[in-house]
Amino acid sequence: MAVNSLALPLATALALASSLANAQAPLRIEHLQRCGDLFNQATRTFCVSVAGLERAPLQVSFDGTPLAPERIEREDQALRITLDGNAQSAPLWLEQHQRQSNPVWLSLQGSHVIAATDDEVAENMDGVTSYVDLISLIIEEEYDGLEEAQRLAEKYDAEVVGQIPPLNTYQLRLPAEDLDARDALVLRLGSELSVDAVVVEESNAEESIEEGTEESAERSTEGNIEQDASAPPEAHDQQWAANRFLDAVNFYQRRLNPDHDDVETHPVRIGVIERNVDFDTPDFADYLGDCRQNATRTCVYATDAAEPDGHGTTVAGILAAAWNEGGNSGFLRGLDSVGPGFDVIVDRGSDAGITANVAASVNLVEDGARILNWSWGIHRVGTVDINGDEVDSLVRSGIAMDGYEELLEEFFLWLRREHPDVVVVNSAGNASSFSGRDDYRLPSSFVTDQLFVVGGHERSGEEVAVEDARYAIKRDASNIDMRVDITAAACVRASTAREGEQGEPHCGTSYSTPLVTGLLAAMMSIDPTLTPAQLRILLRRSALPIGEEFDFEPTDADDLTAPILPSERANNLTHPDIGLSARLDMYKALDLTVQSLERAR
């Protein structure tokens, strides 16, 4: 009896300690995917993978309202949530024991494609991982896409498993066990009169959370993110000085202050095509729960990442990271004291490569995003850099590139037709190659007013004024040519796990891109009527110069961006900036936006 009397308090103490440990564990939504019947219009079902979930009662809030228990199925750390088909897209978060999870954006739009598992990929002749039995069909516009896809699926003993309805694109699972069988079916499907193009996906595998399998929150082999390895020792605020980052924040806070009632700001929604964000970092720790309780603050919606220095965390951090916490510093976050309330939605639907990026982009645009940040891109196998050497990273085979080009073309045609006010900001790439050659580089080679292409620069080290063309130089790795609209600082410090620490420097055009995205969002918040063409004009007219002066025309390798034109310098043919490349000036772009709005009144 004495032993039992001692054992009971011991067991109680252990249970209490375990309970306290669990109570301290953060509640995080790690994965979110559409599941169940993707074609059911009456309901939408989502599978959610959670960390830190206990057996205690759980509240799931959608758009600020707790969901009824019958809409939620629980099994260990997994949830299955069902919503009515007529509901509107909105944030979702969890609450349990005074803990709040990261909010995620639940899109109820209809575009979704599934990723292949490890057993459903193989290495092709180019050494690139390719999907064996999953392909997508772009159906000719005169056909009912779903009906025709189902007819073809029945004809070829396949199954329709995904869709991007606005692009008349449908994903099929083929009866193929190897790449030879798949390629034979691709040839046959491509010859069908109703098929515009076949998209073959080349990407790494992903396990479905609907099937209850585990997966890493971050993969180093994502395959289309863009980052170069070398980095200067300076902190990002010194690099961002070349773009007058702090001057721009100060101007917005001062000029757009409510005391100046002549300019009313407007909320802007931004879609960031990335996997996730680490909400355990000091940079993002205060975004948990119902962010929209404060109407004027920036909000971030994303699944949670395992590491603080992931690609998505760094890209989103340039837009929304808290200030003075030791890691990143978000441009839009710096505007919170006077801002209209920016929504930053980080999502790519699934890990089904480029097709998933496009599907997520369609959903976000239909959910009201005015700007898409695409810090990704790919090169065709055989692409050469400016030195004539073959590019060996982020490459895809010719058959895949042909399909991607058709899919992206459909996307931009749809965007121009249905959403002409939406802007896509894309990284130029880090292969020391050419961004504008459509045979070799996607998506930056597309020529459309709605696509802004951003190159990367770094500080030169010369002691000259910020307005001097020598203040910054091109990053050696940055892709170039006249399709690049503007360059921005390429180096940033990543978020950190603990407050006050200095993050590791990351460099690449991936990180130049959100500087332009954030600036365009701020410009739209000042004047939401600005068209993509007008935004480009303001961006280029305000640009600082970068590059060298030449007595004769420079070689292709020296065209860092499209050259500054006389029309972008008040038709002053003798202006010293004429013919030089363009460097982002965030302060001047905001100033010109306000001036343009005042003249229009």
C-alpha positions in Angstrom: 0.0 0.0 0.0 2.9 2.3 0.8 4.3 1.8 -2.7 0.9 2.6 -4.3 0.4 5.7 -2.2 3.8 7.0 -3.5 3.0 6.0 -7.1 -0.2 7.9 -7.2 1.2 11.3 -6.5 4.1 10.5 -8.9 1.7 9.6 -11.7 -0.3 12.7 -11.0 2.8 14.9 -11.1 3.9 13.4 -14.4 0.5 13.9 -15.9 0.4 17.5 -14.6 3.9 18.1 -16.1 2.8 16.6 -19.4 -0.3 18.8 -19.4 1.7 21.9 -18.7 4.2 21.1 -21.4 1.4 20.6 -23.9 -0.3 23.9 -22.8 2.9 25.7 -23.6 3.2 24.2 -27.0 2.1 26.6 -29.7 -1.0 25.8 -31.7 -0.1 25.9 -35.4 -1.9 25.0 -38.7 0.9 23.4 -40.7 -0.9 22.2 -43.8 -4.2 23.0 -45.6 -5.5 21.3 -48.7 -8.7 20.8 -50.5 -9.8 17.2 -50.2 -12.9 15.0 -50.8 -14.8 15.5 -54.0 -13.2 18.5 -55.7 -16.1 18.8 -58.1 -18.9 19.0 -55.5 -20.4 22.5 -55.8 -22.7 22.1 -52.8 -19.9 21.7 -50.2 -16.2 22.4 -49.9 -14.0 20.1 -47.8 -10.6 20.9 -46.4 -8.0 18.7 -44.7 -6.0 20.5 -42.0 -2.8 19.2 -40.3 -2.2 20.8 -36.9 0.6 20.8 -34.4 0.0 21.3 -30.7 -3.7 20.1 -30.7 -5.0 18.6 -27.5 -8.0 16.5 -26.7 -9.7 19.5 -25.0 -12.5 21.4 -26.7 -11.4 23.3 -29.8 -12.9 26.4 -31.5 -12.5 26.7 -35.2 -13.3 30.3 -36.4 -14.0 31.1 -40.0 -14.4 34.7 -41.0 -14.7 35.7 -37.3 -17.5 33.2 -36.5 -17.0 29.8 -34.7 -18.0 26.9 -36.9 -20.6 24.4 -35.7 -19.2 21.2 -34.3 -20.9 19.1 -37.0 -18.7 20.8 -39.6 -15.5 19.6 -38.0 -14.1 16.1 -37.8 -11.1 15.5 -35.5 -8.6 12.7 -35.5 -5.4 13.2 -33.5 -3.6 16.2 -35.1 -5.8 16.3 -38.2 -9.0 18.1 -38.9 -11.5 17.8 -41.7 -13.7 20.9 -42.2 -16.7 21.1 -44.5 -18.3 24.4 -45.6 -21.3 25.3 -47.7 -20.5 25.9 -51.4 -22.1 29.4 -51.3 -19.7 30.6 -48.5 -17.1 33.3 -49.3 -13.4 32.9 -49.0 -12.1 34.2 -45.6 -9.5 33.6 -42.9 -9.7 30.5 -40.6 -7.9 30.0 -37.3 -8.0 27.7 -34.2 -8.4 28.5 -30.5 -7.7 26.2 -27.6 -6.7 26.8 -24.0 -6.2 30.6 -24.6 -3.9 29.7 -27.5 -4.5 31.0 -31.0 -3.2 29.5 -34.1 -1.8 31.2 -37.2 -4.6 32.3 -39.5 -4.8 30.7 -42.9 -6.7 31.9 -46.0 -9.5 29.4 -46.9 -10.2 30.0 -50.6 -13.5 28.6 -51.7 -12.8 29.1 -55.4 -12.7 26.0 -57.5 -9.1 25.7 -58.8 -7.0 23.0 -57.3 -4.6 20.4 -58.7 -3.0 17.5 -56.7 0.6 16.6 -56.4 2.3 13.3 -57.1 3.7 11.1 -54.3 7.1 9.4 -54.3 5.7 6.4 -56.1 4.3 8.6 -58.9 7.4 10.4 -60.1 10.5 9.3 -62.1 13.6 10.9 -63.5 13.5 11.7 -67.2 16.3 11.7 -69.7 17.2 15.2 -68.7 17.7 14.2 -65.1 14.6 16.1 -64.0 11.9 14.6 -61.7 8.7 14.2 -63.7 5.1 13.2 -62.9 4.4 9.7 -64.3 0.6 9.6 -64.3 -0.6 13.1 -63.7 -1.0 15.6 -66.6 -3.2 18.6 -67.3 -5.3 19.3 -70.4 -6.0 22.8 -71.7 -9.3 22.4 -73.5 -10.1 24.6 -76.4 -12.3 27.5 -75.3 -15.4 26.5 -77.5 -15.8 23.3 -75.5 -17.3 22.8 -72.0 -14.0 22.0 -70.3 -15.2 19.6 -67.5 -17.6 17.8 -69.8 -14.9 17.3 -72.5 -12.2 16.3 -69.9 -14.5 13.7 -68.5 -15.2 12.4 -72.1 -11.5 12.1 -72.8 -10.9 10.5 -69.4 -13.4 7.8 -70.2 -11.9 7.3 -73.7 -8.4 6.9 -72.3 -9.3 5.0 -69.1 -8.1 8.0 -67.1 -9.7 10.0 -64.2 -10.3 13.7 -63.8 -8.7 14.7 -60.4 -8.1 18.4 -60.6 -9.2 21.6 -62.3 -8.6 25.3 -63.1 -12.0 26.1 -64.6 -11.3 29.8 -65.6 -8.5 28.5 -67.8 -10.5 25.5 -69.1 -7.7 23.3 -67.7 -8.3 19.9 -66.1 -5.9 17.5 -64.4 -6.1 13.8 -65.4 -4.6 10.7 -63.7 -3.5 8.4 -66.6 -3.2 4.6 -66.6 0.6 4.9 -67.0 3.2 3.2 -64.9 6.3 4.7 -66.5 7.3 7.8 -68.5 7.2 5.9 -71.8 3.6 5.0 -71.3 2.8 8.5 -70.2 4.5 10.1 -73.2 2.6 7.8 -75.6 -0.7 8.9 -74.0 0.4 12.5 -74.0 0.9 12.3 -77.8 -2.5 10.8 -78.3 -4.3 13.3 -76.1 -2.4 16.2 -77.8 -3.8 15.1 -81.1 -7.4 15.4 -80.0 -9.2 18.3 -81.7 -10.6 19.6 -78.4 -7.2 19.8 -76.7 -5.2 23.0 -77.0 -2.2 21.7 -75.1 -1.0 19.1 -72.6 0.9 20.2 -69.5 3.4 17.7 -68.2 4.5 18.5 -64.6 8.1 18.3 -63.6 8.4 18.8 -59.8 9.2 16.8 -56.7 6.8 14.5 -54.9 4.4 15.4 -52.1 2.4 13.2 -49.8 -1.3 14.0 -49.4 -2.4 15.1 -45.9 -5.8 13.6 -46.8 -4.2 10.2 -46.6 -2.7 10.9 -43.2 0.9 10.8 -44.2 3.6 13.1 -42.7 5.7 15.5 -44.7 8.4 18.0 -44.0 7.2 21.6 -43.7 10.1 22.8 -45.7 11.9 21.1 -48.6 15.2 22.2 -50.0 14.3 20.7 -53.3 11.3 22.7 -54.1 12.7 23.3 -57.6 11.4 26.7 -58.7 12.3 29.1 -56.0 15.1 31.5 -56.8 18.0 32.4 -54.6 21.7 32.7 -55.2 24.2 31.6 -52.5 26.7 34.4 -52.2 25.8 37.4 -49.9 27.5 40.6 -48.9 28.0 41.2 -45.2 25.8 44.3 -44.9 22.4 44.2 -43.3 19.4 44.6 -45.6 18.7 48.2 -44.4 22.0 49.2 -46.0 21.2 47.4 -49.2 17.7 48.8 -49.2 19.1 52.4 -48.9 19.7 52.0 -52.7 16.0 52.0 -53.1 15.2 54.7 -50.5 13.2 52.2 -48.4 13.1 54.2 -45.1 12.5 57.5 -47.0 9.4 55.8 -48.6 8.1 54.6 -45.2 8.6 58.1 -43.7 6.9 59.7 -46.6 3.8 57.5 -46.4 3.6 57.9 -42.6 3.9 61.7 -43.0 1.9 62.5 -46.2 -0.8 59.9 -45.7 -1.4 60.7 -42.1 -5.1 61.1 -41.2 -4.3 64.7 -40.4 -3.9 65.2 -44.2 -7.6 64.5 -45.1 -7.1 65.2 -48.8 -5.8 61.7 -49.6 -7.9 58.7 -48.5 -6.1 55.3 -48.5 -7.7 52.0 -49.5 -7.0 48.4 -48.4 -5.1 46.2 -50.8 -4.9 42.4 -50.9 -1.6 40.8 -52.0 -1.2 37.1 -53.0 2.2 35.6 -52.4 2.8 32.3 -54.1 4.9 30.5 -51.5 4.5 27.5 -49.3 4.4 28.8 -45.7 5.7 31.3 -43.0 7.2 30.6 -39.6 4.9 32.1 -37.0 7.2 31.2 -34.1 9.7 33.9 -35.2 9.5 37.3 -33.5 8.9 38.7 -37.0 5.5 37.0 -37.3 4.5 36.2 -33.7 1.9 38.9 -33.4 -0.1 37.8 -36.4 -1.9 34.9 -34.6 -5.7 34.7 -34.3 -8.1 37.3 -35.5 -5.7 39.8 -37.2 -8.6 41.9 -38.5 -9.6 43.1 -35.1 -7.5 46.1 -36.0 -8.8 47.4 -39.4 -5.7 49.4 -40.3 -2.9 46.9 -39.6 -1.2 44.5 -42.1 -2.4 40.9 -41.8 -0.6 37.7 -42.8 -2.4 34.5 -43.7 -0.3 31.3 -44.2 0.4 27.8 -43.0 3.2 27.5 -40.5 6.8 26.6 -41.4 9.2 24.6 -39.3 12.3 26.8 -39.8 12.7 30.6 -39.5 14.8 31.1 -42.6 12.7 29.4 -45.3 12.0 31.0 -48.7 8.4 31.8 -48.0 9.2 33.4 -44.5 11.8 35.6 -46.0 9.7 36.7 -49.0 6.7 37.4 -46.9 8.9 39.1 -44.3 10.0 41.8 -46.8 6.3 42.7 -46.9 5.1 42.1 -43.4 7.8 41.3 -40.8 7.7 43.2 -37.5 10.3 45.9 -37.1 13.2 46.0 -34.6 12.9 42.3 -33.7 16.3 41.4 -35.0 15.3 39.6 -38.2 13.5 41.1 -41.3 11.6 44.3 -41.6 8.4 44.5 -43.6 7.7 47.5 -45.8 3.9 47.3 -45.5 4.2 46.6 -41.7 6.1 50.0 -41.5 2.9 51.7 -42.8 0.6 50.3 -40.1 0.3 53.5 -38.1 -1.5 55.2 -41.0 -2.1 52.3 -43.4 -5.5 51.2 -44.7 -5.0 47.5 -43.8 -3.0 45.3 -46.2 -3.8 41.6 -46.5 -0.8 39.4 -47.3 -2.0 35.9 -48.3 0.7 33.3 -48.6 -0.5 30.2 -50.5 0.3 27.9 -53.4 -2.6 25.4 -52.9 -0.5 22.2 -53.2 3.1 21.3 -54.2 2.1 20.3 -57.7 4.8 22.6 -59.3 4.0 25.3 -61.8 0.5 24.1 -62.4 -0.3 24.5 -58.6 1.2 28.0 -58.7 -1.1 29.0 -61.5 -4.1 27.4 -59.8 -3.4 29.2 -56.5 -2.9 32.5 -58.5 -6.3 32.1 -60.1 -8.0 31.5 -56.7 -6.3 34.5 -55.2 -7.2 36.8 -58.0 -10.8 35.6 -57.8 -10.6 36.3 -54.0 -9.8 39.9 -54.7 -5.9 40.1 -54.8 -4.8 43.1 -56.8 -1.1 42.0 -56.8 0.6 38.6 -57.1 4.2 38.1 -56.0 5.9 35.4 -58.1 9.3 34.9 -56.6 9.9 31.9 -58.8 10.8 30.9 -62.4 12.3 28.2 -64.5 14.7 27.7 -67.4 14.6 25.3 -70.3 17.3 22.6 -70.4 20.1 24.0 -72.6 19.8 27.6 -71.5 23.1 29.4 -71.5 24.2 32.3 -69.3 25.9 35.5 -70.5 29.2 33.8 -70.5 28.0 31.0 -72.8 27.9 28.3 -70.0 24.9 26.1 -69.6 22.5 26.8 -66.8 22.3 23.8 -64.5 19.6 24.8 -61.9 15.9 25.3 -62.0 15.7 23.7 -65.4 12.8 21.8 -67.1 12.6 19.7 -70.2 11.4 21.0 -73.5 8.1 19.1 -73.3 7.4 20.6 -69.9 8.3 24.1 -70.9 6.0 23.9 -73.9 3.1 23.0 -71.7 3.9 25.6 -69.1 4.2 28.3 -71.8 0.6 27.5 -73.0 -0.7 27.4 -69.4 0.8 30.8 -68.5 -0.4 32.3 -71.8 -3.9 31.2 -70.9 -3.5 32.7 -67.4 -2.4 36.1 -68.8 -5.1 36.1 -71.4 -7.7 35.4 -68.7 -6.2 38.1 -66.5 -6.4 40.7 -69.3 -9.9 39.7 -70.1 -11.4 39.3 -66.7 -9.1 41.2 -64.3 -7.3 43.9 -66.2 -6.4 45.8 -63.0 -4.3 42.9 -61.5 -0.5 43.0 -61.5 1.9 40.1 -61.3 5.4 40.9 -60.1 8.0 38.2 -61.1 11.7 37.7 -60.3 14.1 37.9 -63.2 16.0 34.8 -62.0 19.6 34.1 -60.8 21.3 32.3 -63.6 23.3 35.2 -65.1 21.2 34.7 -68.2 18.5 36.5 -70.1 15.0 37.0 -68.7 13.2 37.8 -72.0 14.0 34.9 -74.2 10.7 32.9 -74.3 12.4 29.8 -75.6 14.4 29.5 -72.4 12.9 31.4 -69.5 9.4 31.4 -67.9 7.4 33.3 -66.8 9.5 36.5 -67.1 9.7 36.3 -70.9 5.9 37.1 -71.3 5.3 40.6 -72.7 2.2 42.1 -71.1 1.4 45.2 -69.2 0.3 43.1 -66.2 3.7 41.4 -65.7 6.5 43.3 -64.0 9.9 41.7 -64.0 12.4 42.6 -61.3 16.2 42.1 -61.4 18.6 42.3 -58.5 21.4 44.8 -57.5 23.7 45.3 -54.5 25.7 48.2 -53.1 28.8 49.1 -55.1 30.8 50.2 -52.1 31.6 53.5 -53.7 31.2 56.7 -51.6 28.7 58.5 -53.9 25.2 59.9 -53.5 22.3 57.5 -53.7 21.2 59.3 -56.9 24.4 58.4 -58.6 24.3 55.5 -61.1 27.4 54.1 -59.4 25.7 53.7 -56.0 24.6 50.2 -56.8 25.7 47.5 -59.2 24.0 44.4 -60.7 24.2 41.2 -58.8 26.4 38.9 -60.8 23.8 36.1 -60.6 20.8 38.3 -61.6 19.3 37.6 -65.0 19.2 40.6 -67.3 18.0 42.2 -70.6 15.5 44.6 -71.8 12.5 42.6 -70.5 13.5 43.5 -67.0 11.5 46.5 -65.9 13.5 47.5 -62.9 16.1 46.3 -60.4 15.9 46.3 -56.6 18.1 45.3 -53.7 18.7 41.5 -53.8 20.0 40.9 -50.3 18.0 40.6 -47.1 18.5 39.1 -43.6 16.3 36.2 -42.8 13.9 35.9 -39.8 15.3 34.4 -36.6 14.0 32.0 -34.0 14.8 34.4 -31.1 14.3 38.1 -30.6 17.4 40.3 -31.1 19.4 37.8 -33.2 20.8 38.8 -36.5 19.5 36.6 -39.4 21.6 35.1 -42.1 21.8 37.1 -45.3 19.9 35.7 -48.3 20.3 37.0 -51.8 18.5 36.6 -55.1 15.9 38.3 -57.3 13.3 36.4 -55.2 13.9 39.1 -52.5 14.1 42.0 -55.0 10.6 41.1 -56.1 8.6 41.8 -52.9 10.2 45.2 -52.6 8.4 46.1 -55.8 5.3 44.2 -54.8 5.1 46.1 -51.5 5.7 49.5 -53.3 2.9 48.8 -55.9 0.5 47.8 -53.0 1.3 51.2 -51.3 0.7 53.0 -54.6 -2.6 51.2 -55.2 -3.6 52.1 -51.6 -3.2 55.8 -52.5 -4.9 55.5 -55.9 -6.8 52.2 -56.5 -7.8 53.3 -60.0 -4.2 53.1 -61.3 -3.9 50.6 -64.2 -0.9 48.3 -64.7 0.3 50.6 -67.5 0.1 53.7 -65.3 1.9 51.9 -62.4 4.7 51.0 -64.8 5.0 54.6 -66.0 5.2 55.9 -62.4 7.7 53.2 -61.4 10.0 54.0 -64.4 9.7 57.8 -64.2 10.7 57.7 -60.5 13.5 55.2 -61.0 17.1 56.0 -60.1 19.8 55.1 -62.6 22.1 52.1 -62.4 24.9 51.0 -64.8 27.7 52.5 -66.8 27.8 55.2 -69.3 28.8 54.2 -72.9 30.0 56.2 -75.8 28.3 53.6 -78.1 25.4 51.1 -77.7 26.2 48.6 -74.9 26.3 44.9 -75.6 23.3 42.8 -74.6 25.1 41.7 -71.5 25.0 45.3 -70.2 21.3 45.9 -70.7 20.4 45.3 -67.0 16.9 46.5 -67.6 15.0 48.3 -70.4 16.9 51.6 -70.7 15.5 54.8 -69.3 13.8 56.7 -72.1 13.5 60.5 -72.7 9.8 60.2 -72.1 10.6 58.9 -68.6 12.7 62.1 -67.9 10.2 64.8 -69.0 11.4 64.4 -72.7 14.7 65.8 -71.8 17.0 64.3 -74.4 20.1 65.5 -72.6 19.3 64.0 -69.2 22.2 62.0 -67.9 20.0 59.0 -67.0 18.9 58.4 -70.6 20.1 55.0 -71.8 21.0 53.8 -68.3 19.1 50.9 -66.6 16.4 51.5 -63.9 16.8 51.1 -60.1 13.8 51.2 -57.8 13.2 54.5 -55.9 10.4 53.7 -53.5 10.2 57.2 -52.1 10.0 59.0 -55.4 7.4 56.5 -56.7 5.1 57.3 -53.8 5.6 61.0 -54.2 4.7 60.8 -57.9 1.6 58.7 -57.1 0.3 61.4 -54.8 1.1 64.1 -57.3 -0.7 62.2 -60.0 -3.7 61.8 -57.8 -3.8 65.5 -57.0 -3.5 66.5 -60.7 -6.4 64.1 -61.6 -8.8 65.9 -59.2 
